[in-house]
Amino acid sequence: MGILVLDGGLASELERRGCDLDSNLWSAAILDRQPDAIRDVHRAYLDAGADCIASSSYQASVPGFRAAGFAIDKSEALYRLSIRLPYEARDAFCTARGIASDSLRAPLVATSIGPYGAYLADGSEYRGNYQVSSDELRRFHAERLELAIDELKQLTDHPLLAFETIPSLHEAVLLTELLADHSDVQAWISFSCATPDATSEGQPIAECLSALDDAGLAAIGVNCSAPDLMPAAIRGFAAGNTAVIAYPNSGETYDARQKRWSGVGDLEQAHGDFEDWALAGATVLGGCCRTTPEWIATLVAWRTSRGTATSSP
């Protein structure tokens, strides 16, 4: 079966290139100061061979921008910009390669929709248990989703959303309920996992699969979790009928208070793990925080050596 390759870390790549992300907005802060830097990172992943790039909207939201001091109109404009930038990078890439942007050969663009914990900017996307009402959680996601889809309808006939680093089944189910009002929009859901068989909040992967396998998702899986958790987590999700997606971080630990990563990553070991992840059942692979365009290029080279074609979510 073919393997679709995603891009890698965006915020950590911006930081590696000298951008200052010391803000509750994280990578979203760069939208106002250095949007070209974001576009350049998108292009770097396309040049590395990624089949799909994700927007910088993970931590972006109108409430988040408002809390940072932006006016309502500017907040909405910055959020919409985060959604447009990867399409601009994709179109420029296609023009350079002589590919029609609306052809099947063109790379995909996914609009990142992070969890409520990303808005809180306290690391709770790796814990869950937000201590917020279901009504508030639904309102937050509904307003952001409506704005995202409104912008996407101006850019593509085939919107694709990435609900990613979701720490809890409750939040994931809520997102699928909101998505049900938009039958022409595809989405994947990927969880942050603290153990090989459970979400960061503690729900078993088997329970998540049971609740979401018939939700019409393009894919389901795990992201921004350590590489050594991948094989078992992938096997858990592969027990269902939905395509499985997996894109680990470097294996380091994020300190939300200091806003930095610590510990030792094991990305070099992960180079030998691509085959294990595919054999476990993943058909969509990529990287998350602290992975780089060079690492994605290695993933693309592995797929080429394996002799498998590009897949689709």
Secondary structure, 3 states (H helix, E strand, C coil): CCCEEECCCCHHHHHHCCCCCCCCCHHHHHHHHCHHHHHHHHHHHHHCCCCEEECCCCCCCHHHHHHCCCCHHHHHHHHHHHHHHHHHHHHHHHHHHCCCCCCCCCCEEEEEECCHHHHHCCCHHHCCCCCCCHHHHHHHHHHHHHHHHHHHCCCCCCCEEEEEEECCHHHHHHHHHHHCCCCCCEEEEEECEEECCEECCCCEHHHHHHHHCCCCCCEEEEECCCHHHHHHHHHHHCCCCCCEEEECCCCCEEECCCCEEECCCCHHHHCCCHHHHHHHCEEEECCCCCCCHHHHHHHHHHHHHHCCCCCCC
